Every structure is written in structure tokens, then in C-alpha cells.
Amino acid sequence: MQPATLAHLLVDSASTAPAIIAESPALTLTYQQVSDQTEQLAARMRGAGLQPGDIVALVLPNGPAFVIVVLALVRAGLVAAPLDPAYPTFELRTFLDDFQPRAVIADDTSSAAVLGAVATEVPVWNVTMDISGVVNISQLGESARGVPDTPYAGDPALLLHTSGTTGLPKGVPLSHANVLLSALDIARHYALTAADRSLVVLPMHHGHGLIGATLSTLVSGGAVVVPPRFSASRFWTQFSKHRVTWFTAVPTIHEILLSRADRDGAPERGGRFSRSCSAELAPTVQQRVEQRFGAPVLDAYGMTETAHQVASNPLPPRQRKPGTVGFATGVEIAVVNDAGVQLAANHAGEVVVRGPTVTRGYRNNPEATAAAFIGGWFRTGDIGVLDDDGYLALTGRIKDMINRVGDNISPTEIDDVLLSDPDVADAASFGVPDTKYGEEVWAAVVLRGEADAAAVQDFSRSRLAAFKVPKVIRIVATIPKNSMGKVDRHALGQRFAPRKQNALNGGG
């Protein structure tokens, strides 16, 4: 029977099969061990006076403790609000002031920043885990208020936040049903079973790492391998040692693993499949990754507001379409014009989504909530095209579109061309204000060969219409990206817009 809430995510709580595998310390926790710890911690949380619906922030690195604490919080009917342990005190204070948690759970690595960020009346609870994998929060005490009542499907379970690439981050409440149905959809789409093992390489304070990689594996009965952080030099050792069958990552990680594959002794067969999400994976990079590792790379599309996955390409033998993020999984997708009217196939417009995994709105932000929905559909802010088969191709963000004399230019299209240049390791285009044209196309590129900016511009000129060719190309050491691998075009614009030089290249 399909579980109803995250309290029943572990469908076989008595199983002795591995659920969580860690290396520091080296241990394997079975489903029964995870379930027992979850129930005990949940009861102690309620015994400490926390009430259903209370928000509890957690500032923890990836690992078994993170998973068990989240499962205990939602089992107790509380709302888990994970935050990046790398945040400095100022940023933590901003989020904590917004979330107003009843308590904050941290460990030794993040407690100093947390203590500097929280209000004096908010308790900070320290989580520890011994070498056998027993997770403890000493401040909870041993008292328990019986077995917590089972939460309802519509009750809030997670409070995540948007990545903030197009403005200040917003709090996104997700219900038990939102998150559980998304995890189930992901597990079904990729045919995950108890035989599968996922290596979690992304931070679990975001939906991609938590829902896309972790909960989807656990709901299928498989095992998650959870190192504290992604390490390119250790990835393939961990992959082989723990017999990993799949992983999901942002394009940047796929590119890093590809560039190091031979040096790191990567196997010729990289599992059953891998998945790329949270930013665009250039088709040329996807092809090289598949050729090197002998496994399909499935491009997918997800958002925090939809409890992660919206669409994905399928496993073979079903058709995969490079340059698309596949078709809808668990939701409906449409493309609309500025008036909210649905467009026919092969017409570009804003991508909208509706379905049981979509949030009801932003926390304490009715204006943003009202602006985010149109006729019951969630407005993603992405520009895309649905083809005749329902496959979605994303062409850019509305706020990222470059408007040159009325022509809306997709930076994604330009990026794809630049990335196909064999002399370019990474690239991103962006708009810069121009008194004559409104905006001009500029680009930042990271070179891998002996080429210069003029050569890159010549390459793009042979593949793009003249008005889309970057007027200025800056050579940089790195492209600014957020923690989920999305290009921060705003940062590029801020960095270069004040410079009114017409030179093709420059430092950076």
C-alpha cells in the first residue's frame, strides 16, 4: 500500500536491509535501525514541548544524522527547515529571523555561527552521532510524550527556500503530500528498487539532494550513501566500494567528474544511469559523459516550489531527447503567453505547472504568492517550448532574457553555442544596458586552450545570428554559480556592466 505521509516513508520499518551508508565513521544503518531512532527522537521532541506545526531549523552537513533528524521532525508533526551550514552568521540570522523556529539543531561544526545568529530565547540543540550510528540530542532529555500522532497529508513537513538567483530567497512550505508524492514519482520514473544505491553528492538542505537523491531512494527500499560533502577525488572510490547504481548532480559536477575520469581511474561503466538537474546540461557535455561512462544521462527539471522534480527524460528504451528536460512526471505542464493563455506545441512562452507536488504559496509573502500563480497554475519564470510529444525544452529565465531593440534573446541559446567551442571550458552570457539598443549581449568564458576572445567570438558568429553574437567577451577564471550550479547572471552583470570598454577581452 502506498504510504500517506512522510511518517511512513520507510515502507518496511522492520527490514534489516541497508538504508544509510556512511564512511566517516564507517557504518551501515538498516531500515529497522533508522526507524527505531526516528520514533525515539520524535517522541523526545514532543516530550520537550514542541507542538505539531512548530518550525525547527537544522544546520547540519550531509550524513546519517541529517537524515534521521529530518525523519524524526516530520514524524513528530514538526516542520523541518534545513539551512546551509556554510552560511556565515549574518545569512543565518536573516533566515532564522524569517523562519522564527522554536529550536535550532546544529553540530560542532556549525554551532558557533548558529549561536551568533539566533535570538537569546531560541534554544540551540546539539546533535551528535557515535561510531555505531546512534544519533542523540542531549538537550531533549529522555522524557517522551508517548507515540506522536501521525501527521496528515496536508500538514507542513519541510520549509525550504528558493535559491535567490532572481531576487531575495523566499520561504517555501511543502506538505507531507507534496514531498512524498514527489519522491514516489521520482522512484517510479527511474524504476528504483531495493537493489538500487544512490550516492548523495549534493547538499541535503536543498530539494535536489534531499528529495531527488535521498528520499526517493529510501521510499523505494534502496540505500543512500551519504558522505559529508562531494569529493571529486573520492567519488569513484565511493561509487565502486558501495556498488552505487545511480546518482543525481548539477551539470558542474558531471563536468568535473568527466574532466578527472581517467586521472581518477573511473570505471568504464558508471552505474545504471545518472541524472542531471537544477541547471542546464549542455547536449555536447551530456554526449561526452555518456560516451565515457557508458550509461545514460537523464536531463531533468525541478524547482523548490514543486517539491523538486517537474519533468525528466526517461530511461532507455524510451526516447530521450537531448536539449530537453523530458516530459512531465507527476504534474501537468503547459506553456502560456503573457495573458496566461495556453499556447500550442512548438510555441515559446512561460512554463507553468500544476499538480499535487506544488506548494500552496510562499511563507508570509502574499504578494509573491499572488504573483506566482495564474489561473491555478504555478508560474515557473522559465521560458520553454513543449514539442508534439510533450517534451519540454527550456530556453531561459524571463528575468534573464536579453532585450535588444525588442528582440528577446535567450542566454541559454548563446551559452550552448559557446560551450560547443572546443576551446571553451565554461561560459555564460548576460545582458548589459546599452543606450542605443536597450541591452547588448555580453559573455564571460573560461578558456581551455590557446584561443582568445576574438577566436571565441568568431566561432559564435558562424553559428548565431549577428544580433545574438556577444558584443563583448570577457575571459574569466570561473563562472559565478550558486550552490545548485545555476549561473548567477545577475552577478556577471553587476561585475561587468559598469565597464564601458569595447575591448573584446579583459581580466576577471
C-alpha positions in Angstrom: 0.0 0.0 0.0 1.3 3.5 -0.9 2.4 5.5 2.2 0.3 8.6 3.0 2.8 10.8 4.8 6.5 11.1 5.4 5.9 9.4 8.7 5.5 6.2 6.7 8.3 6.9 4.2 10.2 3.8 5.3 7.7 1.3 4.0 9.4 -1.7 5.7 10.5 -0.4 9.1 11.4 -3.9 10.3 13.8 -4.6 7.3 17.4 -5.4 8.0 18.4 -4.2 4.6 20.8 -1.3 4.5 19.2 2.2 4.4 22.0 4.6 5.1 25.7 4.0 4.4 28.4 6.4 5.7 32.2 6.4 5.7 33.0 8.9 8.5 32.6 6.9 10.7 32.2 3.8 8.5 28.8 2.3 9.2 25.6 1.0 7.7 22.2 1.6 9.3 19.4 -0.7 8.4 15.8 0.3 7.9 14.9 -1.0 11.3 17.7 1.0 13.0 16.7 4.2 11.2 13.0 3.6 12.0 13.7 2.9 15.7 15.9 6.0 16.0 13.3 8.1 14.2 10.5 7.0 16.5 12.5 7.6 19.7 13.8 11.0 18.7 10.3 12.1 17.5 8.8 11.1 20.9 11.6 13.0 22.8 11.0 16.1 20.6 7.3 16.1 21.5 8.3 15.5 25.1 10.4 18.6 25.0 7.3 20.7 24.5 7.3 21.1 20.7 3.9 21.1 19.2 2.7 20.0 15.7 3.4 22.6 13.1 6.3 24.2 15.1 9.3 25.0 12.9 12.7 23.6 13.8 15.7 24.7 11.8 18.6 22.4 11.3 22.1 23.5 10.3 23.9 20.2 9.6 26.2 18.7 7.0 25.2 15.7 4.9 25.3 12.5 6.8 23.2 9.9 8.7 22.4 12.4 11.4 20.8 14.8 8.9 18.6 12.1 7.5 17.5 10.8 10.9 16.8 14.2 12.4 14.7 15.2 9.4 12.7 12.0 9.5 12.2 12.4 13.3 11.0 16.0 12.9 8.4 15.2 10.3 7.4 12.0 12.2 6.6 14.3 15.2 4.5 16.6 13.1 7.1 19.3 13.2 8.4 21.4 10.2 12.0 20.8 9.3 13.8 23.9 7.9 17.2 22.8 6.8 19.8 25.6 6.2 23.3 25.6 4.7 25.9 25.0 7.4 28.3 27.1 5.3 26.2 30.2 5.7 28.0 32.9 7.7 26.4 34.3 10.8 24.7 37.2 9.0 23.0 35.0 6.4 21.9 32.5 9.1 20.4 35.3 11.1 18.4 36.5 8.0 16.9 33.1 7.5 16.3 32.4 11.2 14.6 35.8 11.7 12.3 34.9 8.8 11.5 31.3 9.8 11.1 32.1 13.6 12.0 28.5 14.6 11.1 27.1 18.0 14.6 25.5 18.1 17.7 25.1 16.0 19.6 21.8 15.7 23.3 22.1 14.9 26.5 20.1 15.4 30.0 21.1 16.5 31.0 22.4 13.0 28.2 24.9 12.8 27.2 25.7 16.4 29.4 28.9 16.6 27.7 30.5 13.7 24.3 29.4 14.9 24.8 30.7 18.4 25.8 34.1 16.9 22.7 34.1 14.7 19.8 33.0 17.0 17.8 35.2 19.3 18.5 34.5 23.0 15.2 32.8 23.6 15.6 30.2 20.9 17.3 27.1 22.1 20.2 25.5 20.2 20.3 21.8 20.4 23.5 20.0 19.6 23.3 16.7 17.7 25.9 14.0 18.0 26.4 10.6 16.5 28.5 7.8 17.9 30.6 5.3 16.0 27.7 2.8 15.9 25.4 5.4 14.2 23.3 6.3 17.2 22.1 9.9 16.9 21.5 11.9 20.1 20.3 15.4 21.0 21.2 15.7 24.7 19.1 18.8 25.3 15.9 16.8 24.6 16.3 14.8 27.7 14.8 11.3 27.9 11.2 12.1 28.6 8.7 11.3 25.8 5.1 12.1 25.3 4.1 8.7 24.0 4.0 7.9 20.4 3.4 11.1 18.4 0.1 11.3 16.5 0.5 10.6 12.8 0.5 13.9 10.8 -2.0 14.5 8.0 -1.0 14.5 4.3 -1.7 18.3 4.1 0.3 19.2 7.1 3.5 21.1 6.5 6.6 19.0 6.6 9.5 21.0 5.1 10.3 24.7 4.9 12.9 25.2 2.2 13.9 28.4 0.5 14.5 29.4 -3.1 18.0 29.8 -4.5 17.6 33.5 -4.8 19.3 33.9 -8.3 16.4 36.3 -9.3 15.9 38.1 -6.0 15.8 37.5 -2.3 15.2 33.9 -1.3 11.6 33.1 -0.3 10.4 30.5 2.2 8.7 27.6 0.5 6.4 25.4 2.8 6.0 21.9 1.5 3.4 19.5 2.8 3.8 15.8 3.6 1.9 15.0 0.4 3.9 17.4 -1.7 7.2 15.8 -0.7 6.1 12.2 -0.5 4.4 12.2 -3.9 7.4 13.8 -5.5 9.7 11.1 -4.0 7.4 8.4 -5.2 7.2 9.9 -8.7 11.0 10.1 -8.9 11.3 6.5 -7.8 8.7 5.3 -10.3 10.1 7.3 -13.2 13.6 5.8 -12.8 12.3 2.4 -11.8 14.2 2.5 -8.4 14.0 -0.7 -6.4 15.6 -2.1 -3.2 18.6 -3.1 -5.4 19.5 0.5 -6.1 22.0 2.6 -4.2 22.3 6.4 -4.6 25.5 8.3 -3.9 24.4 11.7 -2.5 26.7 14.4 -3.8 24.5 17.4 -3.3 23.7 19.3 -0.1 20.6 18.0 1.5 19.4 21.4 2.6 18.1 21.8 -1.0 15.3 19.7 -2.6 17.6 18.2 -5.2 19.8 16.5 -2.6 17.1 15.8 0.0 14.1 14.8 -2.2 15.7 14.0 -5.5 18.6 11.8 -4.3 17.8 10.7 -0.7 14.0 10.4 0.0 13.3 9.0 -3.5 15.8 6.2 -2.8 14.5 5.5 0.7 10.9 5.3 -0.4 12.0 2.6 -2.9 13.7 0.5 -0.3 17.2 1.2 -1.7 20.2 2.6 0.2 21.7 6.0 0.2 25.5 6.6 0.5 25.9 9.9 2.3 29.4 11.4 2.6 29.6 14.7 4.4 30.4 16.5 1.1 31.1 15.9 -2.5 34.7 15.0 -3.2 35.7 14.6 -6.8 38.9 12.7 -5.9 37.0 10.2 -3.8 33.8 9.9 -5.8 34.7 6.8 -7.9 36.2 5.0 -5.0 33.0 5.5 -3.0 31.0 4.6 -6.1 32.7 1.3 -6.6 33.1 0.4 -3.0 29.4 0.7 -2.2 28.2 -0.7 -5.5 26.3 2.5 -6.4 23.8 2.2 -9.2 22.9 5.9 -9.8 23.5 9.4 -8.7 22.0 12.8 -9.5 24.0 16.0 -9.7 24.2 19.5 -11.2 26.0 19.9 -14.6 29.1 21.3 -12.9 29.7 18.1 -11.0 29.2 16.0 -14.2 31.7 18.2 -16.0 34.2 17.9 -13.1 33.9 14.1 -13.0 34.3 13.9 -16.8 37.5 16.0 -16.7 39.0 13.9 -14.0 37.8 10.5 -15.1 41.0 9.0 -16.5 43.2 10.5 -13.8 40.9 9.1 -11.0 40.6 5.7 -12.6 36.9 6.0 -13.2 35.2 2.8 -14.4 34.0 2.3 -17.9 30.5 1.7 -16.7 29.1 4.4 -14.4 26.2 2.6 -12.9 22.7 2.1 -14.3 22.2 5.8 -15.1 22.9 9.3 -13.9 20.7 12.3 -13.7 21.4 16.0 -14.2 19.1 18.7 -12.8 19.0 22.2 -11.3 20.7 23.8 -14.3 21.1 23.1 -18.0 23.4 20.3 -19.1 24.8 21.2 -22.5 24.0 18.5 -25.0 27.7 18.3 -26.0 28.7 17.7 -22.4 25.9 15.1 -22.0 27.1 13.2 -25.0 30.7 13.1 -23.7 29.7 12.0 -20.3 27.6 9.1 -21.8 30.4 8.0 -24.0 33.0 8.0 -21.2 30.9 6.3 -18.6 28.7 4.0 -20.7 25.5 4.9 -19.0 22.6 7.2 -20.0 22.5 10.7 -18.5 18.9 11.8 -17.9 18.3 15.5 -18.0 15.6 16.6 -15.6 13.9 19.8 -14.4 12.9 20.6 -10.8 12.0 23.5 -8.6 11.8 24.1 -4.9 8.2 25.2 -5.2 7.2 21.8 -6.8 9.0 19.6 -4.2 11.7 19.2 -6.8 11.0 17.2 -9.9 8.7 18.5 -12.6 10.0 16.7 -15.7 12.6 14.3 -16.8 13.8 12.3 -19.8 13.0 8.6 -19.4 15.2 5.5 -19.1 16.0 3.6 -22.3 14.4 2.1 -24.3 12.1 5.1 -24.2 13.1 8.1 -26.3 15.5 10.6 -24.7 15.7 14.0 -26.4 19.0 15.9 -25.9 18.4 19.6 -25.3 15.1 18.9 -23.5 14.3 18.1 -19.8 11.9 15.4 -20.8 8.2 15.2 -20.1 6.0 15.8 -17.0 6.3 13.5 -14.1 3.5 13.6 -11.5 2.4 17.1 -12.6 0.9 18.9 -15.6 3.0 21.3 -17.6 1.8 24.0 -20.0 3.3 26.9 -21.8 1.4 30.3 -21.7 1.7 33.8 -23.1 1.8 37.0 -21.1 -2.0 36.8 -20.7 -1.9 33.3 -19.3 -3.4 31.7 -22.4 -2.1 28.3 -23.2 0.0 28.0 -26.3 0.1 25.2 -28.9 3.0 22.9 -29.2 6.2 24.3 -30.5 5.4 27.9 -29.4 7.7 29.5 -26.7 6.2 31.0 -23.6 6.3 30.8 -19.8 6.3 27.3 -18.4 3.5 26.8 -15.8 2.9 23.8 -13.6 0.1 22.4 -11.5 -0.3 19.2 -9.5 -0.2 17.6 -6.1 3.5 18.4 -5.5 3.2 22.1 -6.0 3.4 24.4 -2.9 0.3 26.4 -2.0 2.4 29.6 -1.7 5.3 31.3 -0.1 5.6 31.8 3.7 4.3 35.1 5.0 4.5 36.6 1.5 1.0 37.0 0.0 2.3 39.4 -2.7 4.8 36.9 -4.0 2.2 34.1 -3.8 -0.4 36.0 -5.8 2.2 36.9 -8.4 3.4 33.2 -8.6 0.0 31.7 -9.7 -2.2 32.3 -12.7 -5.5 30.5 -13.1 -4.4 27.8 -10.7 -1.1 27.2 -12.4 2.3 28.0 -10.8 4.4 30.3 -12.9 7.9 29.0 -13.0 9.5 32.1 -14.5 11.2 29.9 -17.1 10.7 30.3 -20.9 10.2 27.0 -22.7 8.7 25.1 -25.6 6.7 21.8 -25.5 7.1 19.7 -28.6 4.4 17.5 -30.1 5.4 14.6 -27.8 5.2 16.7 -24.6 9.0 17.0 -24.2 10.0 20.4 -22.7 12.9 22.5 -23.9 13.9 25.3 -21.6 15.3 28.4 -23.3 15.9 30.8 -20.4 14.6 32.7 -17.4 12.1 35.5 -18.0 14.3 37.8 -15.9 17.5 36.6 -17.7 16.2 37.3 -21.2 18.3 39.9 -23.0 16.1 42.5 -24.7 17.9 44.0 -27.6 15.8 46.5 -29.6 12.7 44.5 -28.8 14.3 41.1 -29.7 14.2 38.8 -26.7 17.4 36.8 -26.8 17.8 33.6 -24.7 21.1 33.5 -22.9 20.8 29.7 -22.8 20.9 29.5 -26.6 24.1 31.6 -26.6 25.6 29.5 -23.8 25.0 26.3 -25.8 26.9 27.7 -28.8 29.8 29.0 -26.7 30.1 25.6 -24.8 30.2 23.8 -28.1 33.5 25.6 -28.9 36.3 23.0 -28.1 38.4 25.9 -26.7 35.8 26.9 -24.1 35.6 25.1 -20.8 32.7 27.1 -19.4 30.6 30.1 -20.5 27.7 32.3 -19.6 26.0 35.1 -21.5 24.2 38.1 -19.9 22.6 41.4 -20.8 24.4 44.7 -20.3 22.5 48.1 -20.5 23.1 49.9 -23.7 22.0 53.5 -24.6 21.4 52.6 -28.3 20.0 49.1 -28.2 18.5 48.9 -24.7 20.6 45.9 -23.9 23.6 44.2 -25.5 24.8 40.6 -25.4 28.0 40.1 -23.4 29.6 36.8 -22.4 32.1 35.5 -19.9 34.1 32.5 -20.9 36.7 30.2 -19.3 39.2 29.0 -21.9 40.8 25.6 -22.0 43.1 26.1 -25.0 45.2 28.8 -26.6 42.3 30.7 -28.1 41.5 34.3 -27.2 38.2 36.2 -27.0 38.3 37.1 -30.7 38.5 33.5 -31.7 35.6 32.6 -29.5 33.6 35.5 -31.0 34.4 34.3 -34.5 33.2 30.8 -33.5 29.9 32.1 -32.2 29.5 34.4 -35.3 29.4 31.3 -37.5 26.6 29.7 -35.5 24.5 32.7 -34.3 22.5 35.5 -35.9 24.5 38.7 -35.9 22.5 40.4 -33.2 22.9 37.4 -30.9 26.7 37.3 -31.1 28.3 38.6 -27.9 29.5 42.1 -28.5 32.0 41.8 -25.6 33.6 38.6 -24.3 35.4 38.7 -21.0 37.9 36.0 -20.2 37.4 34.8 -16.6 38.8 32.2 -14.3 35.4 30.9 -13.2 31.7 31.5 -13.9 29.8 32.5 -10.8 27.2 29.9 -9.8 25.1 29.3 -6.8 25.2 26.2 -4.6 22.9 24.3 -7.0 25.1 25.0 -10.1 22.9 27.7 -11.6 24.7 30.5 -13.4 24.4 33.8 -11.5 23.9 36.1 -14.4 23.0 39.0 -12.1 26.5 38.8 -10.5 28.0 38.8 -14.0 26.0 41.9 -15.0 27.0 43.6 -11.7 30.6 42.8 -12.3 31.0 44.0 -15.8 28.1 46.4 -16.5 29.9 49.5 -15.1 32.8 48.9 -17.5 32.1 50.8 -20.7 35.1 49.4 -22.6 34.6 48.0 -26.1 37.6 45.7 -25.8 36.9 42.1 -26.6 38.6 40.6 -23.6 39.6 41.6 -20.1 40.7 40.2 -16.8 38.5 38.7 -14.3 
